[in-house]
Amino acid sequence: MHEMAIAEQILRTALPLVREHGAEKILEIRISIGVLSGVVPSYLEHALTELSRGTAAQGARLVASYVPPQIRCDACGAHSEGKRGLYVCPVCGSEKIRITGGSGYKIDDLLVE
């Protein structure tokens, strides 16, 4: 379950920021998840719950939004949003594309008190 490693990384990033900004508790963690990442938000939420016990993130709510695949066409150079499972350039119809985004995750915001 790679969600455990992702939760660990989120906490490694978020907890020092809380201290750095003089806050005491994380109320909400807002993240963007690429639809191609394979991350299951409910598994990530469970991992965060387990790993955050006894920290400033204990009890924090996870708010996840999905990021669609981003593609770049090697034939015409167009950048666009891909539709999962169908990767052709919407400008020229070429199948010579590269996936350039939508496979990772990032912390967008933390709500703290």
C-alpha positions in Angstrom: 0.0 0.0 0.0 1.9 3.0 -1.2 -0.6 5.3 0.5 1.3 4.7 3.8 4.5 6.1 2.2 2.6 9.1 0.8 0.9 9.8 4.2 4.4 9.7 5.8 5.7 12.2 3.2 2.7 14.5 3.7 3.3 14.5 7.5 7.1 15.1 7.0 6.2 18.1 4.9 3.3 19.5 6.9 4.4 19.1 10.5 7.4 21.3 10.3 5.3 24.0 8.6 2.9 24.0 11.5 5.7 24.7 14.0 7.4 27.2 11.6 4.2 29.3 11.4 3.4 29.1 15.1 0.3 27.0 14.8 -0.6 24.1 17.1 -2.9 21.9 15.1 -3.7 20.9 11.5 -7.4 20.9 11.0 -7.5 20.1 7.3 -5.0 18.8 4.7 -6.0 19.7 1.1 -4.3 17.7 -1.6 -4.5 17.2 -5.4 -4.2 13.7 -6.6 -3.5 12.8 -10.2 -6.0 10.3 -11.5 -3.1 8.2 -12.9 -1.3 8.0 -9.5 -3.2 5.0 -8.2 -3.7 6.7 -4.9 -7.0 5.7 -3.2 -8.1 8.6 -1.0 -9.8 6.4 1.6 -6.6 4.4 2.0 -4.6 7.6 2.3 -7.0 8.9 4.8 -6.7 5.7 6.9 -2.9 5.9 6.7 -2.9 9.6 7.8 -5.1 8.7 10.7 -2.7 6.0 11.8 0.5 7.9 11.3 -0.7 11.2 12.8 -1.6 9.9 16.2 0.1 12.0 18.9 1.0 14.7 16.4 -0.3 18.1 15.5 -2.1 16.4 12.5 -4.1 14.0 14.7 -7.8 14.3 13.7 -7.0 16.4 10.6 -9.5 16.1 7.8 -8.2 15.1 4.3 -9.8 16.9 1.4 -8.7 15.5 -1.9 -9.3 16.8 -5.4 -8.5 14.9 -8.6 -6.2 16.2 -11.3 -6.9 14.8 -14.8 -4.1 13.5 -17.0 -2.1 16.2 -18.9 -0.7 15.3 -22.3 1.7 16.8 -24.9 1.4 15.8 -28.5 4.7 15.0 -30.2 3.2 15.5 -33.6 1.8 19.1 -33.2 3.2 20.2 -29.8 -0.3 20.9 -28.3 -0.7 20.6 -24.5 -4.1 19.4 -23.3 -6.1 17.4 -20.8 -6.3 13.7 -21.6 -9.2 11.5 -21.0 -8.3 8.4 -19.0 -7.9 5.4 -21.3 -8.1 7.5 -24.4 -4.9 9.3 -25.2 -5.0 11.0 -28.5 -4.3 14.6 -29.3 -7.6 16.6 -29.4 -6.0 19.1 -31.8 -4.6 16.8 -34.5 -5.8 13.3 -33.6 -2.2 11.9 -33.3 -1.5 9.0 -30.9 2.0 10.2 -30.5 1.5 11.8 -27.1 3.4 12.0 -23.8 1.7 12.0 -20.4 3.1 15.1 -18.6 0.9 15.3 -15.6 -1.8 13.7 -13.5 0.3 10.9 -12.1 1.4 12.5 -8.8 0.1 14.3 -5.8 0.7 17.6 -4.0 -0.3 19.4 -0.9 -2.3 22.4 -1.9 -3.1 23.9 1.5 -3.2 23.3 5.2 -5.9 24.7 7.5 -4.3 25.2 10.9 -5.2 26.8 14.3 
